[in-house]
Each structure stands twice: as structure tokens, then as C-alpha cells.
Amino acid sequence: MICWKCKKEIPLEKPARADECPLCHADLHVCKACDFYESGAHNDCRESSADFVSDKERGNFCDYFQYKDCPVKPGNDTARGIFGLDPDTTSGKSKAEAARDAFNALFK
């Protein structure tokens, strides 16, 4: 698995509440490392039954936690990029151009 904070490979299958990255010592069972985390969603979580967690970078006891397969890229809160596009495929385009292209693709 890959640490959500330092982006380094670590030898761990599924993090427990107290687990931390052996390299950067960041907590691993955190909202920002969860597949349900989405900045801007209600409570920044797509799981509607999850309890509110105030610090998204500290370990928590959420029962819905699922570690992301692809961690968040630096400077980008979502691993999917804007409008579900992979940020790597939009290289060379500004965010505005990529958003415009995605919008126009809806109405072709």
C-alpha cells in the first residue's frame, strides 16, 4: 500500500486505528486516505451514514473506512481530478480548458 501523505510504498495490507507510516509517521486510518473521502461533499465524505470527523488527517474509528487504492496526488483533493477525468490525461490543458471540454462532451 502507499502512504497517503508521503506517497511512499509501505508494507501493510489494511491499516488499523493506531497504525502509522513507518517513514513519515502519519496516521494511516484517516479520512484523507479513505475511498469515501471527497472534499466538498457533506462532511467531506460520500458515505452518508458515517459520523462527522473534524480532523481529516488524524486517526479515527470510522467503521466505513476503506483505504484508497490510489492515494491523493499532491495539490489535488480528489484522486479522480475534475469531472472524473484522470489528471494525467489532461496534461497540457488548464483546468478551465479540461472542464470546458468535459462540459462540451456532455452535449455532443
DSSP file (Angstrom, degrees, kcal/mol; ACC not computed):
  #  RESIDUE AA STRUCTURE BP1 BP2  ACC     N-H-->O    O-->H-N    N-H-->O    O-->H-N    TCO  KAPPA ALPHA  PHI   PSI    X-CA   Y-CA   Z-CA
    1    1 A M              0   0    0      0, 0.0     9,-3.4     0, 0.0     2,-0.4   0.000 360.0 360.0 360.0 161.7    0.0    0.0    0.0
    2    2 A I  B     -A    9   0A   0     66,-0.3     7,-0.2     7,-0.2     2,-0.1  -0.916 360.0-114.3-114.2 133.8    1.1    3.6   -0.5
    3    3 A C     >  -     0   0    0      5,-2.6     4,-1.2    -2,-0.4    25,-0.1  -0.441  17.8-140.9 -65.0 133.9    1.1    6.2    2.3
    4    4 A W  T  4 S+     0   0    0     -2,-0.1    -1,-0.1     2,-0.1    24,-0.1   0.755  96.9  38.8 -67.9 -24.9   -1.5    9.0    1.6
    5    5 A K  T  4 S+     0   0    0     22,-0.1    -1,-0.1     3,-0.1    23,-0.0   0.919 127.9  24.1 -95.2 -52.2    0.9   11.7    2.9
    6    6 A C  T  4 S-     0   0    0      2,-0.1    -2,-0.1    20,-0.0     3,-0.1   0.556  91.4-135.4 -94.2  -7.1    4.5   10.8    1.8
    7    7 A K     <  +     0   0    0     -4,-1.2     2,-0.3     1,-0.2    -3,-0.1   0.726  56.6 138.3  62.6  24.7    3.3    8.7   -1.2
    8    8 A K        -     0   0    0      1,-0.0    -5,-2.6     0, 0.0     2,-0.2  -0.748  61.2-103.8-101.1 149.4    5.9    6.0   -0.4
    9    9 A E  B     -A    2   0A   0     -2,-0.3    -7,-0.2    -7,-0.2    -1,-0.0  -0.514  41.2-171.8 -68.8 132.0    5.2    2.2   -0.6
   10   10 A I        -     0   0    0     -9,-3.4     2,-1.8    -2,-0.2    11,-0.0  -0.969  30.6-116.3-128.8 147.2    4.8    0.7    2.9
   11   11 A P  S    S+     0   0    0      0, 0.0     2,-0.3     0, 0.0    -9,-0.1  -0.531  72.8 110.7 -83.5  77.4    4.5   -3.0    3.8
   12   12 A L        -     0   0    0     -2,-1.8    -2,-0.2     1,-0.1     0, 0.0  -0.991  48.1-161.8-149.6 139.0    0.9   -3.0    5.2
   13   13 A E  S    S-     0   0    0     -2,-0.3    -1,-0.1     1,-0.3    -3,-0.0   0.959  80.7  -1.7 -84.3 -66.4   -2.3   -4.6    4.0
   14   14 A K  S    S-     0   0    0    -13,-0.0    -1,-0.3    52,-0.0     2,-0.1  -0.985  77.0-128.0-132.9 120.4   -5.1   -2.8    5.9
   15   15 A P        -     0   0    0      0, 0.0     2,-0.2     0, 0.0    52,-0.1  -0.408  16.9-148.6 -73.2 141.9   -4.4   -0.1    8.4
   16   16 A A    >   -     0   0    0     -2,-0.1     3,-1.4     4,-0.0    13,-0.4  -0.486  39.2 -87.8 -95.4 173.6   -5.9   -0.3   11.9
   17   17 A R  T 3  S+     0   0    0      1,-0.3    12,-0.3    -2,-0.2    11,-0.1   0.841 126.4  40.0 -52.7 -41.5   -6.8    2.8   14.0
   18   18 A A  T 3  S+     0   0    0      9,-0.1    -1,-0.3    10,-0.1     2,-0.1   0.467  88.0 117.4 -93.0  -1.7   -3.3    3.1   15.6
   19   19 A D    <   -     0   0    0     -3,-1.4     9,-2.1     8,-0.1    10,-0.6  -0.371  39.7-178.1 -70.4 144.5   -1.2    2.3   12.5
   20   20 A E  B     -B   27   0B   0      7,-0.2     7,-0.2     8,-0.1    -2,-0.0  -0.951  36.9 -88.6-137.7 159.9    1.1    4.9   11.2
   21   21 A C     >  -     0   0    0      5,-2.6     4,-1.7    -2,-0.3   -11,-0.0  -0.490  29.2-144.5 -66.6 128.4    3.5    5.2    8.2
   22   22 A P  T  4 S+     0   0    0      0, 0.0    -1,-0.2     0, 0.0   -12,-0.0   0.673  96.7  45.2 -69.8 -13.7    6.9    3.9    9.3
   23   23 A L  T  4 S+     0   0    0      3,-0.1    -2,-0.0   -15,-0.1   -13,-0.0   0.899 131.4  12.7 -95.1 -50.4    8.6    6.6    7.1
   24   24 A C  T  4 S-     0   0    0      2,-0.1    -1,-0.0     0, 0.0    -3,-0.0   0.496  91.4-129.5-107.9  -5.5    6.7    9.9    7.8
   25   25 A H     <  +     0   0    0     -4,-1.7     2,-0.2     1,-0.2     3,-0.0   0.705  52.6 152.5  64.5  23.7    4.8    8.8   10.9
   26   26 A A        -     0   0    0      1,-0.1    -5,-2.6    32,-0.0    -1,-0.2  -0.596  54.0-103.4 -78.9 144.4    1.4   10.0    9.6
   27   27 A D  B     -B   20   0B   0     30,-0.4    -7,-0.2    -7,-0.2     3,-0.2  -0.399  29.5-161.1 -61.4 145.4   -1.7    8.2   10.8
   28   28 A L  S    S+     0   0    0     -9,-2.1     2,-1.7   -12,-0.3    -8,-0.1   0.737  76.7  70.3-104.3 -28.6   -3.0    5.8    8.2
   29   29 A H  S    S+     0   0    0    -10,-0.6    31,-1.9   -13,-0.4     2,-0.3  -0.503  79.3 128.2 -88.0  68.0   -6.6    5.2    9.3
   30   30 A V  S >  S-     0   0    0     -2,-1.7     3,-1.2    29,-0.2     4,-0.3  -0.829  72.2-113.0-125.5 159.5   -7.6    8.8    8.3
   31   31 A C  G >  S+     0   0    0     27,-0.4     3,-2.1    24,-0.3     6,-0.4   0.900 113.6  58.7 -57.3 -44.2  -10.4   10.4    6.2
   32   32 A K  G 3  S+     0   0    0     24,-2.1    40,-0.4     1,-0.3    -1,-0.3   0.666 107.2  48.5 -65.3 -14.7   -7.9   11.7    3.6
   33   33 A A  G <  S+     0   0    0     -3,-1.2    35,-2.7    23,-0.3    -1,-0.3   0.389  93.4 103.0-100.8   1.6   -6.8    8.1    2.9
   34   34 A C  B X  S-C   67   0C   0     -3,-2.1     3,-1.1    -4,-0.3    33,-0.2  -0.601  73.0-134.2 -90.8 145.4  -10.3    6.7    2.7
   35   35 A D  T 3  S+     0   0    0     31,-3.1    -1,-0.1    -2,-0.2    32,-0.1   0.751 107.5  56.1 -65.4 -24.6  -12.0    5.8   -0.6
   36   36 A F  T 3  S+     0   0    0     30,-0.3    10,-2.8    28,-0.1    -1,-0.2   0.598  80.8 112.5 -84.0 -11.8  -15.2    7.7    0.6
   37   37 A Y  B <   +D   45   0D   0     -3,-1.1     2,-0.3    -6,-0.4     8,-0.3  -0.432  34.8 162.2 -67.5 129.4  -13.3   11.0    1.2
   38   38 A E    >   -     0   0    0      6,-1.6     3,-2.1    -2,-0.2    40,-0.1  -0.844  36.0-130.5-149.8 110.5  -14.4   13.7   -1.1
   39   39 A S  T 3  S+     0   0    0     -2,-0.3     3,-0.1    38,-0.3    38,-0.0  -0.380  96.3  26.4 -60.2 130.9  -13.6   17.4   -0.3
   40   40 A G  T 3  S+     0   0    0      1,-0.4    -1,-0.3    -2,-0.1     3,-0.1   0.116  94.5 112.9 100.5 -21.5  -16.8   19.4   -0.8
   41   41 A A  S X  S-     0   0    0     -3,-2.1     3,-3.0     1,-0.2    -1,-0.4  -0.344  90.5 -68.5 -74.0 165.3  -19.2   16.5   -0.1
   42   42 A H  G >  S-     0   0    0      1,-0.3     3,-1.7     2,-0.2    -1,-0.2  -0.391 125.9  -6.1 -56.6 123.6  -21.3   16.6    3.1
   43   43 A N  G 3  S-     0   0    0      1,-0.3    -1,-0.3    -2,-0.2    10,-0.3   0.674 120.5 -80.7  58.1  19.4  -18.8   16.2    6.0
   44   44 A D  G <  S+     0   0    0     -3,-3.0    -6,-1.6     1,-0.2     2,-0.4   0.799 108.9 108.2  58.7  31.6  -16.2   15.6    3.2
   45   45 A C  B <   -D   37   0D   0     -3,-1.7    -8,-0.2    -8,-0.3    -1,-0.2  -0.998  61.2-155.8-142.5 133.3  -17.5   12.0    2.9
   46   46 A R  S    S+     0   0    0    -10,-2.8     2,-0.9    -2,-0.4    -9,-0.1   0.589  77.8  91.5 -82.1 -10.6  -19.6   10.2    0.3
   47   47 A E    >   -     0   0    0    -11,-0.2     3,-1.2     1,-0.2    17,-0.1  -0.769  64.2-162.5 -86.2 108.6  -20.7    7.6    3.0
   48   48 A S  T 3  S+     0   0    0     -2,-0.9    -1,-0.2     1,-0.3    -2,-0.0   0.699  84.2  53.2 -68.5 -19.9  -24.0    9.2    4.3
   49   49 A S  T 3  S+     0   0    0     -3,-0.1    -1,-0.3     2,-0.1     2,-0.1   0.522  83.0 110.8 -93.0  -5.6  -24.1    7.1    7.4
   50   50 A A  S <  S-     0   0    0     -3,-1.2     2,-0.1     1,-0.1     3,-0.1  -0.406  71.7-114.5 -72.1 144.3  -20.6    7.9    8.6
   51   51 A D        -     0   0    0      1,-0.1     2,-0.2    -2,-0.1    -1,-0.1  -0.388  40.1 -90.9 -72.2 155.2  -20.1   10.1   11.7
   52   52 A F        -     0   0    0     -2,-0.1     2,-0.5     1,-0.0    -1,-0.1  -0.467  37.9-164.0 -68.0 135.6  -18.6   13.5   11.4
   53   53 A V        -     0   0    0    -10,-0.3     3,-0.1    -2,-0.2     7,-0.0  -0.991   5.6-163.7-121.8 121.0  -14.8   13.6   11.8
   54   54 A S  S    S+     0   0    0     -2,-0.5     2,-0.8     1,-0.2    -1,-0.1   0.908  79.1  49.7 -75.1 -41.9  -13.3   17.1   12.5
   55   55 A D    >   -     0   0    0      1,-0.1     3,-1.2     4,-0.1   -24,-0.3  -0.856  63.9-171.7-103.8 106.9   -9.6   16.4   11.7
   56   56 A K  T 3  S+     0   0    0     -2,-0.8   -24,-2.1     1,-0.2   -23,-0.3   0.544  83.4  53.4 -75.4  -7.0   -9.4   14.6    8.4
   57   57 A E  T 3  S+     0   0    0    -26,-0.2   -30,-0.4   -27,-0.1     2,-0.3   0.280  93.8  82.7-111.2   8.7   -5.6   13.9    8.9
   58   58 A R  S <  S-     0   0    0     -3,-1.2   -27,-0.4   -32,-0.1   -32,-0.0  -0.851  90.4 -91.7-112.6 150.2   -5.8   12.2   12.3
   59   59 A G        +     0   0    0     -2,-0.3     2,-0.3   -29,-0.1   -29,-0.2  -0.227  51.0 179.3 -56.8 145.1   -6.6    8.6   13.0
   60   60 A N        -     0   0    0    -31,-1.9    -1,-0.0     2,-0.1    -7,-0.0  -0.851  38.5-118.4-142.3 177.2  -10.2    7.8   13.7
   61   61 A F        +     0   0    0     -2,-0.3     2,-0.1   -45,-0.0   -31,-0.1   0.059  50.4 153.6-108.1  23.2  -12.6    5.0   14.5
   62   62 A C    >   -     0   0    0    -33,-0.2     3,-0.8     1,-0.2    -2,-0.1  -0.323  35.0-155.3 -60.6 127.4  -14.8    5.1   11.4
   63   63 A D  T 3  S+     0   0    0      1,-0.2    -1,-0.2    -2,-0.1   -13,-0.0   0.644  91.2  58.9 -76.7 -15.4  -16.4    1.7   10.6
   64   64 A Y  T 3  S+     0   0    0    -17,-0.1    -1,-0.2     2,-0.0   -28,-0.1   0.442  74.9 135.6 -93.2  -0.3  -16.8    2.6    6.9
   65   65 A F    <   +     0   0    0     -3,-0.8     2,-0.4   -31,-0.1   -34,-0.1  -0.232  24.9 173.5 -57.5 128.6  -13.1    3.2    6.3
   66   66 A Q        -     0   0    0    -52,-0.0   -31,-3.1     0, 0.0   -30,-0.3  -0.965  32.8-123.5-135.4 118.2  -11.6    1.7    3.1
   67   67 A Y  B     -C   34   0C   0     -2,-0.4   -33,-0.2   -33,-0.2     2,-0.1  -0.382  32.6-110.9 -65.6 135.1   -8.1    2.6    2.2
   68   68 A K        -     0   0    0    -35,-2.7   -66,-0.3     1,-0.1    -1,-0.1  -0.358  11.6-145.6 -65.2 141.4   -7.8    4.2   -1.3
   69   69 A D  S    S+     0   0    0      1,-0.3   -67,-0.1   -68,-0.1    -1,-0.1   0.884  96.6  32.4 -71.2 -40.4   -6.1    2.1   -4.0
   70   70 A C  S    S-     0   0    0    -69,-0.1    -1,-0.3     3,-0.0     3,-0.1  -0.948  91.7-139.6-119.9 110.9   -4.6    5.3   -5.5
   71   71 A P        -     0   0    0      0, 0.0   -38,-0.1     0, 0.0   -68,-0.1  -0.129  34.6 -78.1 -67.4 165.2   -3.8    8.0   -2.9
   72   72 A V        -     0   0    0    -40,-0.4     7,-0.1     5,-0.1     5,-0.1  -0.349  46.5-123.5 -63.0 136.6   -4.5   11.7   -3.4
   73   73 A K    >   -     0   0    0      5,-0.2     3,-2.1     3,-0.2    -1,-0.1  -0.549  40.4 -86.3 -79.4 148.8   -1.9   13.4   -5.6
   74   74 A P  T 3  S+     0   0    0      0, 0.0    -1,-0.1     0, 0.0     3,-0.1  -0.293 114.8  12.9 -56.6 134.1   -0.2   16.5   -4.1
   75   75 A G  T 3  S+     0   0    0      1,-0.1     2,-0.4    -3,-0.1    -2,-0.0   0.524 110.9  92.8  79.8   5.1   -2.2   19.6   -4.6
   76   76 A N    <   -     0   0    0     -3,-2.1    -3,-0.2     1,-0.1    -1,-0.1  -0.963  57.4-161.7-136.2 116.2   -5.3   17.7   -5.7
   77   77 A D  S    S+     0   0    0     -2,-0.4     2,-0.4    -5,-0.1   -38,-0.3   0.693  78.6  54.1 -73.3 -18.3   -8.0   16.7   -3.1
   78   78 A T    >   -     0   0    0    -40,-0.1     3,-0.8     1,-0.1    -5,-0.2  -0.944  69.2-147.3-119.4 140.4   -9.5   14.1   -5.3
   79   79 A A  T 3  S+     0   0    0     -2,-0.4    -1,-0.1     1,-0.2    -2,-0.0   0.665  98.8  59.2 -73.9 -15.1   -7.7   11.2   -7.0
   80   80 A R  T 3  S-     0   0    0      1,-0.2    -1,-0.2     6,-0.1    -3,-0.0   0.589  97.6-141.3 -92.4 -10.2  -10.1   11.4   -9.9
   81   81 A G    X   -     0   0    0     -3,-0.8     3,-1.0     3,-0.1    -1,-0.2  -0.255  50.8 -21.5  77.0-172.0   -9.4   15.0  -11.0
   82   82 A I  G >  S-     0   0    0      1,-0.3     3,-2.1     2,-0.2     0, 0.0  -0.500 131.2  -3.1 -77.2 138.8  -12.0   17.4  -12.2
   83   83 A F  G 3  S-     0   0    0      1,-0.3    -1,-0.3    -2,-0.2     3,-0.1   0.784 128.0 -62.1  53.6  32.8  -15.3   16.0  -13.6
   84   84 A G  G <  S+     0   0    0     -3,-1.0     2,-0.3     1,-0.3    -1,-0.3   0.584  99.5 139.8  75.7   8.0  -14.0   12.4  -13.2
   85   85 A L    <   -     0   0    0     -3,-2.1    -1,-0.3     1,-0.1     5,-0.0  -0.658  60.6-113.3 -87.4 143.0  -11.1   12.9  -15.6
   86   86 A D    >>  -     0   0    0     -2,-0.3     3,-1.6     1,-0.2     4,-0.7  -0.620  21.7-138.2 -70.7 123.5   -7.7   11.4  -14.8
   87   87 A P  G >4 S+     0   0    0      0, 0.0     3,-0.7     0, 0.0    -1,-0.2   0.798 101.2  61.5 -57.0 -28.1   -5.4   14.4  -14.2
   88   88 A D  G >4 S+     0   0    0      1,-0.2     3,-0.8     2,-0.2    -2,-0.0   0.799 100.6  53.1 -68.0 -27.7   -2.6   12.7  -16.2
   89   89 A T  G <4 S+     0   0    0     -3,-1.6    -1,-0.2     1,-0.2    -3,-0.0   0.625 104.3  56.2 -83.1 -11.9   -4.8   12.7  -19.4
   90   90 A T  G X< S+     0   0    0     -3,-0.7     3,-2.1    -4,-0.7    -1,-0.2   0.224  75.3 139.2-101.6  14.6   -5.4   16.4  -19.1
   91   91 A S  T <   +     0   0    0     -3,-0.8     3,-0.1     1,-0.3    -3,-0.1  -0.296  67.4  28.4 -61.4 141.9   -1.7   17.3  -19.2
   92   92 A G  T 3  S+     0   0    0      1,-0.3     2,-0.4     0, 0.0    -1,-0.3   0.268 106.3  93.6  90.3 -12.7   -1.0   20.4  -21.3
   93   93 A K  S <  S-     0   0    0     -3,-2.1    -1,-0.3     4,-0.0     2,-0.1  -0.869  75.4-122.5-112.0 146.7   -4.5   21.7  -20.6
   94   94 A S     >  -     0   0    0     -2,-0.4     4,-2.5     1,-0.1     5,-0.2  -0.387  32.1-107.4 -75.7 165.2   -5.6   24.2  -17.9
   95   95 A K  H  > S+     0   0    0      1,-0.2     4,-2.5     2,-0.2     5,-0.2   0.884 121.9  53.7 -60.9 -37.4   -8.3   23.1  -15.5
   96   96 A A  H  > S+     0   0    0      2,-0.2     4,-2.5     1,-0.2    -1,-0.2   0.915 109.4  47.0 -64.6 -42.8  -10.7   25.5  -17.2
   97   97 A E  H  > S+     0   0    0      2,-0.2     4,-2.5     1,-0.2    -2,-0.2   0.909 113.1  48.7 -65.6 -41.3  -10.0   24.0  -20.6
   98   98 A A  H  X S+     0   0    0     -4,-2.5     4,-2.3     2,-0.2    -2,-0.2   0.899 112.5  48.5 -65.1 -39.7  -10.4   20.5  -19.3
   99   99 A A  H  X S+     0   0    0     -4,-2.5     4,-2.5    -5,-0.2    -2,-0.2   0.907 111.5  49.8 -65.9 -41.5  -13.7   21.4  -17.6
  100  100 A R  H  X S+     0   0    0     -4,-2.5     4,-2.9     2,-0.2    -2,-0.2   0.916 111.1  49.1 -62.8 -43.5  -14.9   23.1  -20.8
  101  101 A D  H  X S+     0   0    0     -4,-2.5     4,-2.1     2,-0.2    -1,-0.2   0.911 111.8  48.8 -62.6 -42.1  -14.1   20.0  -22.9
  102  102 A A  H  X S+     0   0    0     -4,-2.3     4,-0.9     2,-0.2    -2,-0.2   0.910 112.8  48.1 -64.8 -41.0  -15.8   17.8  -20.3
  103  103 A F  H >X S+     0   0    0     -4,-2.5     3,-0.9     1,-0.2     4,-0.6   0.934 112.1  48.5 -63.0 -47.4  -18.9   20.1  -20.4
  104  104 A N  H >< S+     0   0    0     -4,-2.9     3,-1.0     1,-0.3    -1,-0.2   0.841 104.3  60.6 -63.5 -33.2  -19.0   20.2  -24.2
  105  105 A A  H >< S+     0   0    0     -4,-2.1     3,-0.8     1,-0.2    -1,-0.3   0.781  96.7  61.6 -65.3 -25.8  -18.7   16.4  -24.4
  106  106 A L  H << S+     0   0    0     -4,-0.9    -1,-0.2    -3,-0.9    -2,-0.2   0.784 108.4  41.6 -68.8 -26.4  -21.9   16.1  -22.5
  107  107 A F  T <<        0   0    0     -3,-1.0    -1,-0.2    -4,-0.6    -2,-0.2   0.124 360.0 360.0-113.1  20.0  -23.9   17.9  -25.2
  108  108 A K    <         0   0    0     -3,-0.8    -1,-0.2    -4,-0.1    -2,-0.1   0.469 360.0 360.0 -80.8 360.0  -22.4   16.4  -28.4
